Amino acid sequence: MPPIGATVLSVDHSGVVRLDGKKIKARDVASQLKRLFTRRKDRTVYVLANGALSFDVVENVIDGAKDAGAS
């Protein structure tokens, strides 16, 4: 489990993406994280994904996080 206050991207069994619990579109991951990173120094992002998902779905979320400068 990520530490309290950590930035968390999650993808549920139906492919719904959430950033810190707030539903966002997968294509908006990079822009939302970039906006968040203007207010935070720590660029660590935890990705939680349902095991039944296609890896492509999760990979797209991870790629968006990397594009935003996440570690």
All heavy atoms as TSV, in Angstrom:
chain	resi	resn	atom	element	x	y	z
A	1	MET	N	N	0.845	-1.178	0.000
A	1	MET	CA	C	0.000	0.000	0.000
A	1	MET	C	C	0.894	1.245	0.000
A	1	MET	O	O	1.873	1.300	0.736
A	1	MET	CB	C	-0.878	-0.050	1.241
A	1	MET	CG	C	-2.151	0.701	1.110
A	1	MET	SD	S	-3.100	0.055	-0.266
A	1	MET	CE	C	-4.655	0.667	0.104
A	2	PRO	N	N	0.549	2.237	-0.825
A	2	PRO	CA	C	1.330	3.479	-0.854
A	2	PRO	C	C	1.228	4.236	0.471
A	2	PRO	O	O	0.227	4.118	1.178
A	2	PRO	CB	C	0.671	4.294	-1.969
A	2	PRO	CG	C	-0.145	3.329	-2.744
A	2	PRO	CD	C	-0.500	2.223	-1.813
A	3	PRO	N	N	2.239	5.015	0.788
A	3	PRO	CA	C	2.185	5.792	2.026
A	3	PRO	C	C	1.097	6.866	1.962
A	3	PRO	O	O	0.701	7.298	0.880
A	3	PRO	CB	C	3.572	6.428	2.118
A	3	PRO	CG	C	4.217	6.224	0.802
A	3	PRO	CD	C	3.475	5.185	0.063
A	4	ILE	N	N	0.641	7.299	3.118
A	4	ILE	CA	C	-0.368	8.350	3.205
A	4	ILE	C	C	0.169	9.614	2.542
A	4	ILE	O	O	1.316	10.007	2.755
A	4	ILE	CB	C	-0.747	8.623	4.674
A	4	ILE	CG1	C	-1.411	7.380	5.260
A	4	ILE	CG2	C	-1.662	9.839	4.793
A	4	ILE	CD1	C	-1.681	7.445	6.731
A	5	GLY	N	N	-0.657	10.229	1.714
A	5	GLY	CA	C	-0.270	11.453	1.029
A	5	GLY	C	C	0.444	11.238	-0.295
A	5	GLY	O	O	0.774	12.186	-0.987
A	6	ALA	N	N	0.678	9.969	-0.653
A	6	ALA	CA	C	1.368	9.661	-1.910
A	6	ALA	C	C	0.438	9.910	-3.094
A	6	ALA	O	O	-0.781	9.856	-2.975
A	6	ALA	CB	C	1.821	8.206	-1.910
A	7	THR	N	N	1.032	10.169	-4.240
A	7	THR	CA	C	0.275	10.300	-5.475
A	7	THR	C	C	-0.004	8.903	-6.006
A	7	THR	O	O	0.915	8.112	-6.199
A	7	THR	CB	C	1.076	11.117	-6.509
A	7	THR	OG1	O	1.355	12.411	-5.960
A	7	THR	CG2	C	0.294	11.278	-7.801
A	8	VAL	N	N	-1.295	8.606	-6.225
A	8	VAL	CA	C	-1.691	7.263	-6.644
A	8	VAL	C	C	-2.524	7.331	-7.922
A	8	VAL	O	O	-3.523	8.049	-7.984
A	8	VAL	CB	C	-2.510	6.554	-5.549
A	8	VAL	CG1	C	-2.954	5.180	-6.012
A	8	VAL	CG2	C	-1.713	6.458	-4.257
A	9	LEU	N	N	-2.080	6.597	-8.921
A	9	LEU	CA	C	-2.854	6.376	-10.140
A	9	LEU	C	C	-3.397	4.962	-10.040
A	9	LEU	O	O	-2.636	4.025	-9.800
A	9	LEU	CB	C	-1.953	6.447	-11.369
A	9	LEU	CG	C	-1.767	7.781	-12.045
A	9	LEU	CD1	C	-0.700	7.662	-13.130
A	9	LEU	CD2	C	-3.046	8.301	-12.620
A	10	SER	N	N	-4.696	4.805	-10.205
A	10	SER	CA	C	-5.262	3.465	-10.149
A	10	SER	C	C	-6.118	3.221	-11.383
A	10	SER	O	O	-6.695	4.139	-11.952
A	10	SER	CB	C	-6.089	3.279	-8.881
A	10	SER	OG	O	-7.175	4.186	-8.852
A	11	VAL	N	N	-6.158	1.961	-11.775
A	11	VAL	CA	C	-6.989	1.529	-12.889
A	11	VAL	C	C	-7.808	0.348	-12.387
A	11	VAL	O	O	-7.240	-0.661	-11.956
A	11	VAL	CB	C	-6.141	1.103	-14.110
A	11	VAL	CG1	C	-7.038	0.822	-15.298
A	11	VAL	CG2	C	-5.088	2.145	-14.456
A	12	ASP	N	N	-9.137	0.484	-12.405
A	12	ASP	CA	C	-9.963	-0.595	-11.877
A	12	ASP	C	C	-10.256	-1.656	-12.934
A	12	ASP	O	O	-9.794	-1.558	-14.072
A	12	ASP	CB	C	-11.249	-0.051	-11.227
A	12	ASP	CG	C	-12.249	0.511	-12.217
A	12	ASP	OD1	O	-12.129	0.271	-13.439
A	12	ASP	OD2	O	-13.183	1.193	-11.759
A	13	HIS	N	N	-11.020	-2.651	-12.573
A	13	HIS	CA	C	-11.286	-3.797	-13.452
A	13	HIS	C	C	-11.963	-3.422	-14.759
A	13	HIS	O	O	-11.868	-4.142	-15.737
A	13	HIS	CB	C	-12.114	-4.849	-12.704
A	13	HIS	CG	C	-13.488	-4.384	-12.352
A	13	HIS	ND1	N	-13.724	-3.588	-11.262
A	13	HIS	CD2	C	-14.673	-4.578	-12.953
A	13	HIS	CE1	C	-15.014	-3.310	-11.201
A	13	HIS	NE2	N	-15.613	-3.892	-12.219
A	14	SER	N	N	-12.657	-2.280	-14.801
A	14	SER	CA	C	-13.318	-1.860	-16.040
A	14	SER	C	C	-12.509	-0.828	-16.816
A	14	SER	O	O	-12.975	-0.281	-17.808
A	14	SER	CB	C	-14.728	-1.325	-15.746
A	14	SER	OG	O	-14.660	-0.219	-14.873
A	15	GLY	N	N	-11.287	-0.535	-16.341
A	15	GLY	CA	C	-10.419	0.396	-17.043
A	15	GLY	C	C	-10.568	1.856	-16.638
A	15	GLY	O	O	-9.979	2.738	-17.250
A	16	VAL	N	N	-11.352	2.123	-15.589
A	16	VAL	CA	C	-11.523	3.494	-15.106
A	16	VAL	C	C	-10.243	3.924	-14.392
A	16	VAL	O	O	-9.734	3.219	-13.523
A	16	VAL	CB	C	-12.742	3.608	-14.158
A	16	VAL	CG1	C	-12.812	4.992	-13.534
A	16	VAL	CG2	C	-14.025	3.291	-14.907
A	17	VAL	N	N	-9.734	5.096	-14.781
A	17	VAL	CA	C	-8.493	5.625	-14.220
A	17	VAL	C	C	-8.827	6.670	-13.169
A	17	VAL	O	O	-9.701	7.515	-13.371
A	17	VAL	CB	C	-7.621	6.251	-15.332
A	17	VAL	CG1	C	-6.341	6.837	-14.749
A	17	VAL	CG2	C	-7.302	5.221	-16.405
A	18	ARG	N	N	-8.124	6.606	-12.065
A	18	ARG	CA	C	-8.301	7.596	-10.992
A	18	ARG	C	C	-6.935	8.118	-10.573
A	18	ARG	O	O	-5.976	7.360	-10.497
A	18	ARG	CB	C	-9.000	6.974	-9.790
A	18	ARG	CG	C	-10.410	6.530	-10.086
A	18	ARG	CD	C	-11.094	5.949	-8.859
A	18	ARG	NE	N	-12.352	5.347	-9.205
A	18	ARG	CZ	C	-13.502	6.000	-9.378
A	18	ARG	NH1	N	-13.531	7.298	-9.198
A	18	ARG	NH2	N	-14.606	5.366	-9.712
A	19	LEU	N	N	-6.891	9.407	-10.318
A	19	LEU	CA	C	-5.699	10.060	-9.773
A	19	LEU	C	C	-6.055	10.536	-8.381
A	19	LEU	O	O	-6.939	11.389	-8.218
A	19	LEU	CB	C	-5.266	11.231	-10.656
A	19	LEU	CG	C	-4.107	12.081	-10.147
A	19	LEU	CD1	C	-2.860	11.235	-9.936
A	19	LEU	CD2	C	-3.822	13.223	-11.098
A	20	ASP	N	N	-5.415	9.946	-7.393
A	20	ASP	CA	C	-5.715	10.239	-5.986
A	20	ASP	C	C	-7.207	10.130	-5.698
A	20	ASP	O	O	-7.796	10.955	-5.006
A	20	ASP	CB	C	-5.176	11.618	-5.592
A	20	ASP	CG	C	-3.661	11.663	-5.597
A	20	ASP	OD1	O	-3.031	10.598	-5.457
A	20	ASP	OD2	O	-3.101	12.764	-5.755
A	21	GLY	N	N	-7.833	9.097	-6.285
A	21	GLY	CA	C	-9.238	8.817	-6.036
A	21	GLY	C	C	-10.215	9.541	-6.941
A	21	GLY	O	O	-11.400	9.227	-6.963
A	22	LYS	N	N	-9.740	10.515	-7.714
A	22	LYS	CA	C	-10.608	11.298	-8.592
A	22	LYS	C	C	-10.565	10.717	-10.006
A	22	LYS	O	O	-9.492	10.568	-10.590
A	22	LYS	CB	C	-10.143	12.755	-8.610
A	22	LYS	CG	C	-10.996	13.655	-9.446
A	22	LYS	CD	C	-10.477	15.077	-9.383
A	22	LYS	CE	C	-11.239	15.959	-10.348
A	22	LYS	NZ	N	-10.676	17.312	-10.388
A	23	LYS	N	N	-11.732	10.408	-10.547
A	23	LYS	CA	C	-11.830	9.819	-11.883
A	23	LYS	C	C	-11.321	10.802	-12.943
A	23	LYS	O	O	-11.714	11.973	-12.950
A	23	LYS	CB	C	-13.282	9.453	-12.171
A	23	LYS	CG	C	-13.503	8.710	-13.444
A	23	LYS	CD	C	-14.973	8.317	-13.570
A	23	LYS	CE	C	-15.258	7.710	-14.907
A	23	LYS	NZ	N	-16.675	7.345	-15.043
A	24	ILE	N	N	-10.409	10.311	-13.800
A	24	ILE	CA	C	-9.901	11.112	-14.915
A	24	ILE	C	C	-9.873	10.236	-16.169
A	24	ILE	O	O	-9.958	9.017	-16.081
A	24	ILE	CB	C	-8.484	11.686	-14.642
A	24	ILE	CG1	C	-7.453	10.569	-14.506
A	24	ILE	CG2	C	-8.479	12.604	-13.437
A	24	ILE	CD1	C	-6.020	11.060	-14.479
A	25	LYS	N	N	-9.739	10.870	-17.305
A	25	LYS	CA	C	-9.603	10.124	-18.555
A	25	LYS	C	C	-8.152	9.693	-18.712
A	25	LYS	O	O	-7.237	10.440	-18.362
A	25	LYS	CB	C	-10.031	10.984	-19.727
A	25	LYS	CG	C	-11.498	11.320	-19.679
A	25	LYS	CD	C	-11.915	12.174	-20.829
A	25	LYS	CE	C	-13.405	12.446	-20.671
A	25	LYS	NZ	N	-13.918	13.342	-21.667
A	26	ALA	N	N	-7.951	8.513	-19.268
A	26	ALA	CA	C	-6.597	7.982	-19.434
A	26	ALA	C	C	-5.738	8.936	-20.263
A	26	ALA	O	O	-4.557	9.108	-19.980
A	26	ALA	CB	C	-6.640	6.602	-20.076
A	27	ARG	N	N	-6.317	9.581	-21.246
A	27	ARG	CA	C	-5.541	10.494	-22.091
A	27	ARG	C	C	-5.115	11.764	-21.356
A	27	ARG	O	O	-4.262	12.496	-21.831
A	27	ARG	CB	C	-6.330	10.845	-23.348
A	27	ARG	CG	C	-7.549	11.691	-23.090
A	27	ARG	CD	C	-8.205	12.114	-24.397
A	27	ARG	NE	N	-9.345	12.944	-24.135
A	27	ARG	CZ	C	-10.607	12.571	-24.261
A	27	ARG	NH1	N	-10.878	11.346	-24.675
A	27	ARG	NH2	N	-11.590	13.385	-23.985
A	28	ASP	N	N	-5.708	12.014	-20.174
A	28	ASP	CA	C	-5.383	13.211	-19.389
A	28	ASP	C	C	-4.376	12.961	-18.272
A	28	ASP	O	O	-4.082	13.866	-17.503
A	28	ASP	CB	C	-6.661	13.803	-18.778
A	28	ASP	CG	C	-7.612	14.331	-19.831
A	28	ASP	OD1	O	-7.154	14.653	-20.949
A	28	ASP	OD2	O	-8.823	14.424	-19.532
A	29	VAL	N	N	-3.851	11.745	-18.178
A	29	VAL	CA	C	-2.921	11.411	-17.089
A	29	VAL	C	C	-1.734	12.371	-17.074
A	29	VAL	O	O	-1.413	12.962	-16.044
A	29	VAL	CB	C	-2.450	9.938	-17.188
A	29	VAL	CG1	C	-1.275	9.687	-16.259
A	29	VAL	CG2	C	-3.591	8.991	-16.858
A	30	ALA	N	N	-1.059	12.556	-18.199
A	30	ALA	CA	C	0.137	13.407	-18.240
A	30	ALA	C	C	-0.188	14.845	-17.849
A	30	ALA	O	O	0.506	15.438	-17.015
A	30	ALA	CB	C	0.782	13.360	-19.624
A	31	SER	N	N	-1.235	15.410	-18.412
A	31	SER	CA	C	-1.553	16.816	-18.110
A	31	SER	C	C	-1.974	17.001	-16.655
A	31	SER	O	O	-1.597	17.995	-16.017
A	31	SER	CB	C	-2.626	17.351	-19.056
A	31	SER	OG	O	-3.844	16.666	-18.890
A	32	GLN	N	N	-2.732	16.063	-16.115
A	32	GLN	CA	C	-3.146	16.162	-14.715
A	32	GLN	C	C	-1.947	16.051	-13.766
A	32	GLN	O	O	-1.863	16.773	-12.776
A	32	GLN	CB	C	-4.184	15.084	-14.390
A	32	GLN	CG	C	-5.501	15.268	-15.089
A	32	GLN	CD	C	-6.272	16.460	-14.567
A	32	GLN	OE1	O	-6.266	16.746	-13.377
A	32	GLN	NE2	N	-6.939	17.156	-15.454
A	33	LEU	N	N	-1.034	15.137	-14.084
A	33	LEU	CA	C	0.152	14.995	-13.242
A	33	LEU	C	C	1.064	16.204	-13.358
A	33	LEU	O	O	1.622	16.658	-12.357
A	33	LEU	CB	C	0.912	13.714	-13.593
A	33	LEU	CG	C	0.314	12.431	-13.049
A	33	LEU	CD1	C	1.051	11.226	-13.613
A	33	LEU	CD2	C	0.343	12.403	-11.533
A	34	LYS	N	N	1.225	16.737	-14.554
A	34	LYS	CA	C	2.053	17.945	-14.716
A	34	LYS	C	C	1.499	19.071	-13.856
A	34	LYS	O	O	2.258	19.791	-13.191
A	34	LYS	CB	C	2.101	18.373	-16.183
A	34	LYS	CG	C	3.013	17.521	-17.014
A	34	LYS	CD	C	3.001	17.971	-18.471
A	34	LYS	CE	C	3.847	17.034	-19.315
A	34	LYS	NZ	N	3.810	17.395	-20.737
A	35	ARG	N	N	0.199	19.217	-13.854
A	35	ARG	CA	C	-0.443	20.256	-13.026
A	35	ARG	C	C	-0.176	19.984	-11.548
A	35	ARG	O	O	0.155	20.895	-10.794
A	35	ARG	CB	C	-1.941	20.270	-13.316
A	35	ARG	CG	C	-2.659	21.421	-12.660
A	35	ARG	CD	C	-4.110	21.522	-13.084
A	35	ARG	NE	N	-4.186	21.664	-14.536
A	35	ARG	CZ	C	-5.038	21.004	-15.308
A	35	ARG	NH1	N	-5.897	20.146	-14.772
A	35	ARG	NH2	N	-5.076	21.188	-16.608
A	36	LEU	N	N	-0.285	18.732	-11.142
A	36	LEU	CA	C	-0.031	18.363	-9.750
A	36	LEU	C	C	1.424	18.621	-9.367
A	36	LEU	O	O	1.711	19.117	-8.277
A	36	LEU	CB	C	-0.384	16.887	-9.532
A	36	LEU	CG	C	-0.182	16.321	-8.136
A	36	LEU	CD1	C	-1.170	16.950	-7.164
A	36	LEU	CD2	C	-0.335	14.821	-8.151
A	37	PHE	N	N	2.348	18.306	-10.278
A	37	PHE	CA	C	3.769	18.451	-9.987
A	37	PHE	C	C	4.209	19.908	-9.866
A	37	PHE	O	O	5.285	20.181	-9.340
A	37	PHE	CB	C	4.613	17.729	-11.029
A	37	PHE	CG	C	4.497	16.221	-10.981
A	37	PHE	CD1	C	4.791	15.463	-12.098
A	37	PHE	CD2	C	4.090	15.564	-9.839
A	37	PHE	CE1	C	4.691	14.080	-12.072
A	37	PHE	CE2	C	3.983	14.184	-9.791
A	37	PHE	CZ	C	4.287	13.438	-10.910
A	38	THR	N	N	3.422	20.853	-10.341
A	38	THR	CA	C	3.773	22.261	-10.143
A	38	THR	C	C	3.632	22.647	-8.678
A	38	THR	O	O	4.218	23.627	-8.241
A	38	THR	CB	C	2.900	23.202	-11.008
A	38	THR	OG1	O	1.533	23.093	-10.612
A	38	THR	CG2	C	3.064	22.913	-12.480
A	39	ARG	N	N	2.856	21.850	-7.926
A	39	ARG	CA	C	2.642	22.130	-6.500
A	39	ARG	C	C	3.395	21.181	-5.581
A	39	ARG	O	O	3.378	21.353	-4.364
A	39	ARG	CB	C	1.150	22.039	-6.179
A	39	ARG	CG	C	0.295	23.020	-6.957
A	39	ARG	CD	C	-1.166	22.963	-6.543
A	39	ARG	NE	N	-1.748	21.626	-6.560
A	39	ARG	CZ	C	-2.456	21.119	-7.557
A	39	ARG	NH1	N	-2.647	21.797	-8.652
A	39	ARG	NH2	N	-2.983	19.910	-7.460
A	40	ARG	N	N	4.039	20.155	-6.142
A	40	ARG	CA	C	4.741	19.153	-5.331
A	40	ARG	C	C	6.146	18.924	-5.852
A	40	ARG	O	O	6.355	18.867	-7.048
A	40	ARG	CB	C	4.020	17.801	-5.407
A	40	ARG	CG	C	2.752	17.723	-4.664
A	40	ARG	CD	C	2.278	16.297	-4.697
A	40	ARG	NE	N	1.073	16.152	-3.912
A	40	ARG	CZ	C	0.476	15.015	-3.695
A	40	ARG	NH1	N	0.962	13.905	-4.207
A	40	ARG	NH2	N	-0.598	14.947	-2.971
A	41	LYS	N	N	7.068	18.750	-4.940
A	41	LYS	CA	C	8.442	18.401	-5.334
A	41	LYS	C	C	8.566	16.916	-5.631
A	41	LYS	O	O	9.262	16.517	-6.549
A	41	LYS	CB	C	9.421	18.766	-4.221
A	41	LYS	CG	C	9.747	20.214	-4.135
A	41	LYS	CD	C	10.823	20.421	-3.099
A	41	LYS	CE	C	11.334	21.846	-3.154
A	41	LYS	NZ	N	12.470	22.025	-2.274
A	42	ASP	N	N	7.892	16.099	-4.830
A	42	ASP	CA	C	7.985	14.647	-4.976
A	42	ASP	C	C	7.209	14.208	-6.207
A	42	ASP	O	O	6.005	14.426	-6.316
A	42	ASP	CB	C	7.432	13.959	-3.732
A	42	ASP	CG	C	7.572	12.448	-3.780
A	42	ASP	OD1	O	8.261	11.925	-4.686
A	42	ASP	OD2	O	6.991	11.787	-2.896
A	43	ARG	N	N	7.912	13.583	-7.133
A	43	ARG	CA	C	7.276	13.127	-8.370
A	43	ARG	C	C	7.100	11.610	-8.402
A	43	ARG	O	O	6.955	11.019	-9.460
A	43	ARG	CB	C	8.097	13.591	-9.570
A	43	ARG	CG	C	8.029	15.092	-9.718
A	43	ARG	CD	C	8.814	15.565	-10.896
A	43	ARG	NE	N	8.595	16.995	-11.039
A	43	ARG	CZ	C	8.314	17.576	-12.183
A	43	ARG	NH1	N	8.264	16.875	-13.287
A	43	ARG	NH2	N	8.106	18.869	-12.229
A	44	THR	N	N	7.075	11.014	-7.219
A	44	THR	CA	C	6.836	9.582	-7.122
A	44	THR	C	C	5.351	9.323	-7.319
A	44	THR	O	O	4.510	9.967	-6.694
A	44	THR	CB	C	7.264	9.048	-5.741
A	44	THR	OG1	O	8.636	9.367	-5.528
A	44	THR	CG2	C	7.055	7.549	-5.646
A	45	VAL	N	N	5.037	8.385	-8.197
A	45	VAL	CA	C	3.649	8.011	-8.455
A	45	VAL	C	C	3.529	6.500	-8.281
A	45	VAL	O	O	4.311	5.738	-8.843
A	45	VAL	CB	C	3.219	8.411	-9.887
A	45	VAL	CG1	C	1.812	7.906	-10.186
A	45	VAL	CG2	C	3.292	9.915	-10.072
A	46	TYR	N	N	2.551	6.086	-7.503
A	46	TYR	CA	C	2.252	4.666	-7.319
A	46	TYR	C	C	1.132	4.302	-8.283
A	46	TYR	O	O	0.141	5.024	-8.385
A	46	TYR	CB	C	1.819	4.384	-5.877
A	46	TYR	CG	C	2.932	4.587	-4.890
A	46	TYR	CD1	C	3.212	5.847	-4.364
A	46	TYR	CD2	C	3.730	3.522	-4.497
A	46	TYR	CE1	C	4.246	6.038	-3.468
A	46	TYR	CE2	C	4.765	3.702	-3.596
A	46	TYR	CZ	C	5.022	4.968	-3.089
A	46	TYR	OH	O	6.057	5.158	-2.211
A	47	VAL	N	N	1.310	3.222	-9.005
A	47	VAL	CA	C	0.302	2.752	-9.948
A	47	VAL	C	C	-0.293	1.458	-9.410
A	47	VAL	O	O	0.424	0.490	-9.169
A	47	VAL	CB	C	0.902	2.522	-11.358
A	47	VAL	CG1	C	-0.160	1.998	-12.311
A	47	VAL	CG2	C	1.522	3.815	-11.899
A	48	LEU	N	N	-1.597	1.474	-9.221
A	48	LEU	CA	C	-2.326	0.299	-8.750
A	48	LEU	C	C	-3.258	-0.126	-9.872
A	48	LEU	O	O	-4.017	0.688	-10.393
A	48	LEU	CB	C	-3.148	0.631	-7.504
A	48	LEU	CG	C	-2.393	1.234	-6.326
A	48	LEU	CD1	C	-3.367	1.591	-5.208
A	48	LEU	CD2	C	-1.347	0.256	-5.824
A	49	ALA	N	N	-3.199	-1.393	-10.242
A	49	ALA	CA	C	-4.041	-1.867	-11.341
A	49	ALA	C	C	-4.626	-3.230	-11.021
A	49	ALA	O	O	-3.969	-4.071	-10.411
A	49	ALA	CB	C	-3.218	-1.947	-12.620
A	50	ASN	N	N	-5.831	-3.430	-11.472
A	50	ASN	CA	C	-6.502	-4.704	-11.318
A	50	ASN	C	C	-5.800	-5.741	-12.181
A	50	ASN	O	O	-5.481	-5.477	-13.335
A	50	ASN	CB	C	-7.969	-4.550	-11.730
A	50	ASN	CG	C	-8.761	-5.808	-11.535
A	50	ASN	OD1	O	-8.531	-6.804	-12.209
A	50	ASN	ND2	N	-9.682	-5.769	-10.608
A	51	GLY	N	N	-5.559	-6.908	-11.648
A	51	GLY	CA	C	-4.830	-7.953	-12.359
A	51	GLY	C	C	-5.515	-8.491	-13.599
A	51	GLY	O	O	-4.876	-9.101	-14.447
A	52	ALA	N	N	-6.815	-8.246	-13.746
A	52	ALA	CA	C	-7.551	-8.767	-14.895
A	52	ALA	C	C	-7.463	-7.848	-16.117
A	52	ALA	O	O	-8.004	-8.161	-17.161
A	52	ALA	CB	C	-9.015	-8.971	-14.519
A	53	LEU	N	N	-6.782	-6.737	-15.999
A	53	LEU	CA	C	-6.676	-5.777	-17.097
A	53	LEU	C	C	-5.655	-6.204	-18.139
A	53	LEU	O	O	-4.684	-6.881	-17.834
A	53	LEU	CB	C	-6.235	-4.408	-16.568
A	53	LEU	CG	C	-7.254	-3.627	-15.779
A	53	LEU	CD1	C	-6.586	-2.437	-15.117
A	53	LEU	CD2	C	-8.387	-3.171	-16.666
A	54	SER	N	N	-5.872	-5.724	-19.336
A	54	SER	CA	C	-4.882	-5.878	-20.395
A	54	SER	C	C	-3.668	-5.031	-20.032
A	54	SER	O	O	-3.821	-3.915	-19.518
A	54	SER	CB	C	-5.497	-5.401	-21.713
A	54	SER	OG	O	-4.527	-4.933	-22.591
A	55	PHE	N	N	-2.482	-5.528	-20.317
A	55	PHE	CA	C	-1.284	-4.759	-19.997
A	55	PHE	C	C	-1.253	-3.453	-20.777
A	55	PHE	O	O	-0.727	-2.453	-20.296
A	55	PHE	CB	C	-0.011	-5.561	-20.273
A	55	PHE	CG	C	1.232	-4.793	-19.925
A	55	PHE	CD1	C	1.587	-4.593	-18.601
A	55	PHE	CD2	C	2.020	-4.222	-20.910
A	55	PHE	CE1	C	2.718	-3.862	-18.256
A	55	PHE	CE2	C	3.151	-3.492	-20.583
A	55	PHE	CZ	C	3.495	-3.310	-19.249
A	56	ASP	N	N	-1.830	-3.417	-21.973
A	56	ASP	CA	C	-1.848	-2.192	-22.777
A	56	ASP	C	C	-2.516	-1.034	-22.048
A	56	ASP	O	O	-2.055	0.105	-22.126
A	56	ASP	CB	C	-2.564	-2.422	-24.114
A	56	ASP	CG	C	-1.788	-3.326	-25.047
A	56	ASP	OD1	O	-0.571	-3.497	-24.841
A	56	ASP	OD2	O	-2.400	-3.859	-25.992
A	57	VAL	N	N	-3.598	-1.312	-21.335
A	57	VAL	CA	C	-4.302	-0.275	-20.583
A	57	VAL	C	C	-3.384	0.302	-19.514
A	57	VAL	O	O	-3.245	1.516	-19.369
A	57	VAL	CB	C	-5.596	-0.837	-19.947
A	57	VAL	CG1	C	-6.239	0.177	-19.024
A	57	VAL	CG2	C	-6.565	-1.284	-21.021
A	58	VAL	N	N	-2.743	-0.573	-18.768
A	58	VAL	CA	C	-1.853	-0.142	-17.687
A	58	VAL	C	C	-0.623	0.557	-18.266
A	58	VAL	O	O	-0.174	1.580	-17.744
A	58	VAL	CB	C	-1.448	-1.343	-16.811
A	58	VAL	CG1	C	-0.505	-0.915	-15.704
A	58	VAL	CG2	C	-2.683	-2.016	-16.241
A	59	GLU	N	N	-0.092	0.038	-19.349
A	59	GLU	CA	C	1.078	0.639	-19.988
A	59	GLU	C	C	0.793	2.069	-20.427
A	59	GLU	O	O	1.644	2.956	-20.264
A	59	GLU	CB	C	1.510	-0.202	-21.187
A	59	GLU	CG	C	2.746	0.327	-21.886
A	59	GLU	CD	C	3.155	-0.539	-23.062
A	59	GLU	OE1	O	2.272	-1.095	-23.746
A	59	GLU	OE2	O	4.368	-0.647	-23.285
A	60	ASN	N	N	-0.391	2.337	-20.952
A	60	ASN	CA	C	-0.747	3.694	-21.371
A	60	ASN	C	C	-0.763	4.653	-20.184
A	60	ASN	O	O	-0.325	5.803	-20.299
A	60	ASN	CB	C	-2.102	3.708	-22.082
A	60	ASN	CG	C	-2.040	3.074	-23.448
A	60	ASN	OD1	O	-0.988	3.012	-24.076
A	60	ASN	ND2	N	-3.165	2.596	-23.917
A	61	VAL	N	N	-1.254	4.196	-19.047
A	61	VAL	CA	C	-1.275	5.020	-17.839
A	61	VAL	C	C	0.155	5.283	-17.366
A	61	VAL	O	O	0.512	6.417	-17.027
A	61	VAL	CB	C	-2.125	4.348	-16.737
A	61	VAL	CG1	C	-1.962	5.052	-15.400
A	61	VAL	CG2	C	-3.587	4.300	-17.155
A	62	ILE	N	N	0.984	4.262	-17.363
A	62	ILE	CA	C	2.381	4.422	-16.950
A	62	ILE	C	C	3.116	5.363	-17.899
A	62	ILE	O	O	3.871	6.238	-17.459
A	62	ILE	CB	C	3.088	3.056	-16.862
A	62	ILE	CG1	C	2.497	2.226	-15.712
A	62	ILE	CG2	C	4.597	3.224	-16.685
A	62	ILE	CD1	C	2.943	0.781	-15.694
A	63	ASP	N	N	2.893	5.219	-19.195
A	63	ASP	CA	C	3.543	6.105	-20.166
A	63	ASP	C	C	3.128	7.556	-19.966
A	63	ASP	O	O	3.955	8.464	-20.044
A	63	ASP	CB	C	3.211	5.667	-21.597
A	63	ASP	CG	C	3.933	4.408	-22.020
A	63	ASP	OD1	O	4.907	4.013	-21.325
A	63	ASP	OD2	O	3.523	3.808	-23.035
A	64	GLY	N	N	1.851	7.795	-19.653
A	64	GLY	CA	C	1.388	9.153	-19.374
A	64	GLY	C	C	2.063	9.723	-18.136
A	64	GLY	O	O	2.459	10.896	-18.121
A	65	ALA	N	N	2.255	8.890	-17.121
A	65	ALA	CA	C	2.942	9.338	-15.909
A	65	ALA	C	C	4.394	9.678	-16.200
A	65	ALA	O	O	4.929	10.699	-15.741
A	65	ALA	CB	C	2.841	8.263	-14.817
A	66	LYS	N	N	5.063	8.842	-16.993
A	66	LYS	CA	C	6.454	9.109	-17.356
A	66	LYS	C	C	6.565	10.388	-18.166
A	66	LYS	O	O	7.499	11.176	-17.973
A	66	LYS	CB	C	7.029	7.935	-18.155
A	66	LYS	CG	C	7.335	6.721	-17.313
A	66	LYS	CD	C	7.925	5.631	-18.181
A	66	LYS	CE	C	8.264	4.383	-17.416
A	66	LYS	NZ	N	8.817	3.343	-18.285
A	67	ASP	N	N	5.628	10.602	-19.081
A	67	ASP	CA	C	5.632	11.833	-19.897
A	67	ASP	C	C	5.513	13.087	-19.028
A	67	ASP	O	O	6.023	14.141	-19.397
A	67	ASP	CB	C	4.497	11.817	-20.911
A	67	ASP	CG	C	4.715	10.818	-22.036
A	67	ASP	OD1	O	5.862	10.325	-22.203
A	67	ASP	OD2	O	3.740	10.521	-22.758
A	68	ALA	N	N	4.860	12.947	-17.892
A	68	ALA	CA	C	4.683	14.082	-16.970
A	68	ALA	C	C	5.908	14.278	-16.076
A	68	ALA	O	O	5.978	15.243	-15.332
A	68	ALA	CB	C	3.451	13.859	-16.106
A	69	GLY	N	N	6.874	13.337	-16.134
A	69	GLY	CA	C	8.069	13.457	-15.318
A	69	GLY	C	C	8.009	12.666	-14.020
A	69	GLY	O	O	8.825	12.876	-13.119
A	70	ALA	N	N	7.056	11.762	-13.924
A	70	ALA	CA	C	6.936	10.944	-12.716
A	70	ALA	C	C	8.083	9.956	-12.611
A	70	ALA	O	O	8.677	9.560	-13.601
A	70	ALA	CB	C	5.613	10.187	-12.731
A	71	SER	N	N	8.347	9.571	-11.373
A	71	SER	CA	C	9.371	8.544	-11.138
A	71	SER	C	C	8.734	7.355	-10.480
A	71	SER	O	O	7.610	7.401	-10.046
A	71	SER	CB	C	10.496	9.088	-10.269
A	71	SER	OG	O	10.000	9.564	-9.037
